[in-house]
Amino acid sequence: MAQSTVRVGIVGCSGYTAIEAVKILLRHPSAQVTATTSRQSDGSSICDMHPVLAERLNTVVEDLQPEQLAQRCDVAFCCLPHGASAPIVARLLQSGCKVVDLSADYRLSTPALYEKWYGDHHPDPGRLGQVPYGLPELFRSALVNAQLVANPGCYPTSAILPLAPLLKAGLIDPAGIIVDSKSGVSGAGRTPKLGNLFSEVNESFSAYSVGTHRHQPEIIDIVHRFSGVNAELVFTPHLIPMDRGILSTIYVRPKDRVTANQVRECLSNFYANEPFVRIVGHLPATKYVAHTNYCDITVRENGPWIIIVSALDNLIKGASGAAVQCMNVMFGLNETSGLGA
């Protein structure tokens, strides 16, 4: 049974995902932000840190211990970097507070996979592989009454949503998949970095982390978790000089003379009752999904290849919108509450 009001704490409230989560929760009919925390706490309010919240939310930014936070919240959105999140999450869970973790700490299935791609031992290895992945479209039943949910990465969401049903249905070759993705600068977070300065990014377009991006194993791992298929894919991210948005162009080869129409039909049927995945006839664009929780997907044919294009807002469906969607499922609320669908 759904509870009337869910009390939400924001852990690590200084970043972009935190502010987007707060803005969504402020229009949520069944949620209330009751605590905002940051290691940068100096006694100021959340609207001092994020002026867009002036006269909308005035909680004090505090450096609370997880046990203190758990007394004020039913669920915490943990918006900390990977490695820093897991120790806090473990203490929140021990204190009886549910968690949606927006870091990468609980997305992968094994400690070995985490160590290989993140270069360090996992702080809470016993939970890896046991935490539901926060895509309700694929793992809804596992999210119901979950204590901890691993919120998906932004790039992986744009690739997993189209690939997972097709691989499970056996319509595409699991080998030789190419995922070519472009993202806005907000995907790198709010912490200042030389490569993200306006003068570095403006009027430029570049690839980065070629062959080493940590979202590649996440895509492969989660697709396998859903479909049982071991996919072989190459993922290459690119930086676009815009604030937000992801556009992914995915190249796959069909199996057994499968046509683009069959691929499109499979996706249309699979997502027919999903409020936030739209299988569209037009070519998706980041402008069409900006500030929404939608992921738009289309299919085209090019000789022996089938080309899938997907677009989403990296800060909403790729992060904070997905977190609220997961929270809604966890607490038995209307899944679309606060998300404008």
C-alpha positions as CSV (number, residue, x, y, z in Angstrom):
1,M,0.0,0.0,0.0
2,A,1.3,3.4,-0.9
3,Q,2.1,5.8,1.9
4,S,0.6,9.3,1.8
5,T,3.8,11.4,1.8
6,V,7.3,10.1,1.1
7,R,10.0,12.0,3.0
8,V,13.1,12.4,0.8
9,G,16.6,13.3,1.7
10,I,19.2,14.6,-0.9
11,V,22.7,13.4,-0.1
12,G,25.3,15.5,-1.9
13,C,23.0,18.3,-2.8
14,S,25.5,20.6,-4.6
15,G,25.5,18.9,-8.1
16,Y,23.3,18.9,-11.2
17,T,21.5,15.6,-10.5
18,A,20.6,16.8,-7.0
19,I,19.1,20.1,-8.1
20,E,17.1,18.3,-10.9
21,A,15.8,15.8,-8.4
22,V,14.7,18.6,-6.0
23,K,12.9,20.4,-8.8
24,I,11.0,17.3,-9.7
25,L,10.2,16.4,-6.1
26,L,8.8,19.9,-5.5
27,R,6.0,19.2,-8.0
28,H,5.5,15.7,-6.8
29,P,2.1,15.3,-5.1
30,S,3.3,12.6,-2.7
31,A,6.8,13.6,-1.8
32,Q,8.5,16.1,0.4
33,V,12.2,17.1,0.6
34,T,13.0,17.0,4.3
35,A,16.8,17.1,4.3
36,T,19.6,18.3,2.1
37,T,23.2,17.4,2.9
38,S,26.6,18.2,1.6
39,R,30.2,18.0,2.8
40,Q,30.4,21.6,1.8
41,S,27.9,22.6,4.5
42,D,28.4,26.1,5.9
43,G,25.0,26.7,7.4
44,S,23.6,28.2,4.2
45,S,20.3,27.1,2.7
46,I,19.7,25.0,-0.4
47,C,18.5,28.1,-2.3
48,D,21.8,29.9,-1.5
49,M,23.5,26.9,-3.2
50,H,21.0,26.8,-6.0
51,P,19.3,30.2,-6.5
52,V,16.7,28.7,-8.9
53,L,15.1,27.3,-5.7
54,A,14.5,30.8,-4.2
55,E,11.2,30.9,-2.4
56,R,10.6,27.3,-3.4
57,L,12.7,25.3,-0.9
58,N,14.7,26.7,2.1
59,T,16.1,23.7,3.9
60,V,19.5,24.2,5.5
61,V,22.4,22.3,3.9
62,E,23.7,20.1,6.7
63,D,26.6,17.7,7.0
64,L,24.5,15.0,8.6
65,Q,25.6,11.5,9.6
66,P,23.6,8.8,7.7
67,E,21.9,7.7,11.0
68,Q,20.7,11.3,11.6
69,L,19.4,11.5,8.0
70,A,17.5,8.3,8.3
71,Q,15.5,9.7,11.2
72,R,14.2,12.4,8.9
73,C,13.7,10.5,5.6
74,D,11.9,7.5,4.2
75,V,14.3,7.4,1.2
76,A,17.6,9.1,0.4
77,F,18.7,10.0,-3.1
78,C,22.5,9.5,-2.9
79,C,24.1,11.9,-5.4
80,L,27.7,11.3,-4.4
81,P,30.6,10.2,-6.7
82,H,31.4,6.5,-7.1
83,G,33.4,5.1,-4.2
84,A,32.1,7.8,-1.8
85,S,28.5,6.6,-2.1
86,A,28.6,3.0,-1.0
87,P,29.8,3.6,2.6
88,I,27.0,6.1,3.2
89,V,24.5,3.8,1.5
90,A,25.4,0.9,3.8
91,R,24.8,3.0,6.9
92,L,21.6,4.4,5.6
93,L,20.3,0.9,4.9
94,Q,21.3,-0.2,8.4
95,S,19.3,2.7,9.8
96,G,16.2,1.6,8.0
97,C,16.2,4.2,5.2
98,K,15.6,3.2,1.6
99,V,18.1,4.5,-1.0
100,V,18.2,5.3,-4.6
101,D,21.9,5.5,-5.4
102,L,22.7,7.8,-8.4
103,S,26.4,6.8,-8.3
104,A,27.9,3.8,-10.2
105,D,28.6,1.9,-7.0
106,Y,25.8,-0.7,-7.2
107,R,25.2,-0.9,-11.0
108,L,27.7,-3.7,-11.9
109,S,27.2,-7.4,-11.0
110,T,30.5,-8.4,-9.6
111,P,33.4,-6.8,-7.5
112,A,35.9,-8.0,-10.1
113,L,34.1,-6.0,-12.9
114,Y,33.9,-2.9,-10.7
115,E,37.6,-3.2,-9.8
116,K,38.6,-3.6,-13.4
117,W,36.8,-0.5,-14.6
118,Y,36.9,1.7,-11.6
119,G,40.4,0.9,-10.5
120,D,39.7,0.2,-6.8
121,H,38.2,-2.3,-4.4
122,H,34.5,-1.9,-3.9
123,P,33.5,-0.6,-0.4
124,D,30.5,-2.8,-0.1
125,P,31.1,-5.8,-2.4
126,G,28.6,-8.2,-0.8
127,R,25.7,-6.3,-2.3
128,L,26.9,-6.3,-5.9
129,G,24.7,-8.4,-8.2
130,Q,21.9,-8.3,-5.6
131,V,20.8,-4.7,-6.1
132,P,18.0,-4.1,-8.7
133,Y,18.9,-1.9,-11.6
134,G,16.7,1.2,-11.8
135,L,15.1,0.8,-15.2
136,P,11.4,0.1,-14.3
137,E,10.8,-0.7,-18.0
138,L,13.0,-3.8,-17.6
139,F,13.1,-4.6,-13.9
140,R,9.9,-3.2,-12.4
141,S,9.0,-6.3,-10.3
142,A,12.5,-6.1,-8.6
143,L,12.0,-2.5,-7.7
144,V,8.7,-3.0,-5.8
145,N,9.5,-2.8,-2.1
146,A,13.3,-2.7,-2.8
147,Q,15.5,-1.2,-0.1
148,L,18.2,-0.1,-2.5
149,V,18.1,0.7,-6.2
150,A,21.0,1.3,-8.4
151,N,20.1,4.3,-10.6
152,P,21.2,3.7,-14.2
153,G,23.9,5.6,-16.0
154,C,22.8,8.2,-18.6
155,Y,24.5,6.8,-21.6
156,P,23.6,3.2,-20.7
157,T,19.9,4.1,-20.5
158,S,20.0,5.3,-24.1
159,A,21.5,2.0,-25.3
160,I,20.0,-0.6,-22.9
161,L,16.4,0.4,-23.6
162,P,16.6,-0.3,-27.4
163,L,19.1,-3.2,-27.2
164,A,17.7,-5.4,-24.3
165,P,14.3,-6.3,-25.8
166,L,15.9,-7.0,-29.3
167,L,18.6,-9.3,-27.9
168,K,16.1,-11.1,-25.7
169,A,13.8,-11.7,-28.7
170,G,16.8,-12.9,-30.8
171,L,16.3,-10.4,-33.6
172,I,19.8,-9.0,-33.7
173,D,23.3,-10.3,-33.7
174,P,24.9,-9.9,-30.3
175,A,28.3,-9.4,-31.9
176,G,29.6,-6.3,-33.6
177,I,27.2,-3.8,-32.0
178,I,28.4,-0.2,-32.2
179,V,27.0,2.4,-29.8
180,D,28.0,6.0,-30.9
181,S,26.8,8.5,-28.3
182,K,26.9,12.3,-27.9
183,S,26.2,14.1,-24.7
184,G,25.9,17.7,-23.3
185,V,28.5,19.1,-20.9
186,S,26.3,18.6,-17.8
187,G,27.1,14.9,-18.0
188,A,30.5,15.6,-16.6
189,G,29.0,17.1,-13.4
190,R,29.3,20.5,-11.7
191,T,32.9,20.3,-10.4
192,P,35.1,22.6,-12.5
193,K,37.4,20.8,-15.0
194,L,39.7,22.3,-17.6
195,G,38.2,20.3,-20.5
196,N,34.7,21.5,-19.7
197,L,35.4,25.2,-19.6
198,F,33.3,27.2,-22.1
199,S,36.4,28.2,-24.1
200,E,37.4,24.6,-24.4
201,V,34.0,23.2,-25.4
202,N,32.4,25.9,-27.4
203,E,32.6,25.5,-31.2
204,S,34.1,22.1,-30.8
205,F,33.1,18.4,-30.9
206,S,35.3,15.6,-29.5
207,A,35.4,12.0,-28.6
208,Y,36.6,11.1,-25.1
209,S,37.4,8.0,-23.0
210,V,37.7,5.9,-26.2
211,G,37.8,2.3,-25.3
212,T,37.9,3.0,-21.6
213,H,34.6,4.6,-20.7
214,R,33.0,2.9,-17.6
215,H,29.5,2.9,-19.2
216,Q,30.6,0.2,-21.7
217,P,30.7,-2.6,-19.2
218,E,27.5,-1.3,-17.6
219,I,25.6,-1.6,-20.9
220,I,27.0,-5.1,-21.5
221,D,26.3,-6.3,-17.9
222,I,22.7,-5.0,-17.7
223,V,21.8,-6.2,-21.2
224,H,23.0,-9.7,-20.2
225,R,21.1,-9.5,-16.8
226,F,17.9,-8.8,-18.7
227,S,18.2,-10.9,-21.8
228,G,20.7,-13.7,-20.9
229,V,22.7,-12.7,-24.0
230,N,26.4,-11.9,-23.9
231,A,26.6,-8.9,-26.2
232,E,29.9,-7.8,-27.8
233,L,29.8,-4.0,-28.4
234,V,31.9,-0.9,-28.8
235,F,30.8,2.2,-27.0
236,T,32.3,5.6,-27.9
237,P,31.1,8.8,-26.2
238,H,31.4,12.3,-27.6
239,L,31.1,15.8,-26.0
240,I,28.7,18.3,-27.6
241,P,28.8,22.0,-26.7
242,M,25.3,22.1,-25.2
243,D,24.0,22.0,-21.6
244,R,22.0,18.7,-21.6
245,G,20.9,15.8,-23.7
246,I,22.1,12.5,-25.1
247,L,21.7,11.2,-28.7
248,S,22.9,7.6,-29.3
249,T,23.2,6.0,-32.8
250,I,23.3,2.3,-32.5
251,Y,24.4,0.0,-35.3
252,V,23.3,-3.6,-35.3
253,R,23.1,-6.5,-37.7
254,P,19.8,-8.4,-37.9
255,K,19.5,-12.1,-37.6
256,D,17.8,-14.5,-40.1
257,R,16.6,-11.7,-42.5
258,V,14.9,-9.8,-39.8
259,T,13.8,-6.4,-41.2
260,A,13.8,-2.9,-39.7
261,N,10.0,-3.1,-39.5
262,Q,10.2,-6.3,-37.4
263,V,12.7,-4.6,-35.1
264,R,10.4,-1.5,-34.8
265,E,7.4,-3.7,-34.1
266,C,9.3,-5.6,-31.4
267,L,10.1,-2.4,-29.7
268,S,6.7,-0.9,-30.1
269,N,5.0,-4.0,-28.6
270,F,7.5,-4.2,-25.7
271,Y,7.1,-0.6,-24.7
272,A,3.4,-0.2,-25.7
273,N,2.4,0.4,-22.1
274,E,5.5,2.2,-20.9
275,P,4.8,5.9,-20.2
276,F,8.3,7.2,-20.8
277,V,9.6,5.2,-23.8
278,R,8.3,6.5,-27.2
279,I,8.9,4.5,-30.3
280,V,8.6,7.3,-32.9
281,G,8.6,7.6,-36.7
282,H,10.7,10.7,-36.8
283,L,14.4,10.9,-36.1
284,P,14.8,11.7,-32.4
285,A,16.6,14.9,-31.3
286,T,17.7,16.1,-27.9
287,K,15.4,19.1,-28.2
288,Y,12.3,16.9,-28.3
289,V,13.1,15.3,-24.9
290,A,14.9,18.1,-23.1
291,H,13.6,18.6,-19.5
292,T,11.4,15.5,-19.8
293,N,11.6,11.9,-18.6
294,Y,11.1,10.5,-22.1
295,C,13.4,8.3,-24.2
296,D,12.6,8.5,-27.9
297,I,13.7,5.6,-30.1
298,T,13.4,5.1,-33.9
299,V,14.6,2.4,-36.3
300,R,16.1,2.7,-39.8
301,E,17.6,0.3,-42.3
302,N,20.8,0.7,-44.2
303,G,21.9,-2.3,-46.3
304,P,22.9,-5.1,-44.0
305,W,22.7,-2.8,-41.0
306,I,19.8,-1.7,-38.8
307,I,20.3,1.7,-37.3
308,I,18.6,2.6,-34.0
309,V,18.6,6.2,-32.8
310,S,17.6,7.1,-29.2
311,A,17.5,10.5,-27.4
312,L,17.0,11.5,-23.8
313,D,17.7,14.2,-21.3
314,N,20.8,13.0,-19.4
315,L,19.8,14.8,-16.3
316,I,16.2,13.6,-16.2
317,K,15.6,10.1,-17.8
318,G,19.4,9.7,-17.6
319,A,19.5,10.5,-13.8
320,S,17.1,12.3,-11.6
321,G,13.9,11.6,-13.4
322,A,14.8,7.9,-13.4
323,A,15.4,8.2,-9.6
324,V,12.0,9.6,-9.0
325,Q,10.4,7.0,-11.3
326,C,12.1,4.3,-9.2
327,M,11.1,5.9,-6.0
328,N,7.5,5.9,-7.2
329,V,7.7,2.1,-7.9
330,M,9.4,1.4,-4.6
331,F,6.7,3.1,-2.6
332,G,3.7,2.0,-4.6
333,L,3.0,5.5,-6.0
334,N,1.7,6.3,-9.4
335,E,4.9,5.8,-11.5
336,T,4.4,9.0,-13.4
337,S,3.9,11.2,-10.4
338,G,6.0,14.4,-10.5
339,L,7.3,13.5,-14.0
340,G,4.7,15.2,-16.2
341,A,3.4,12.2,-18.1
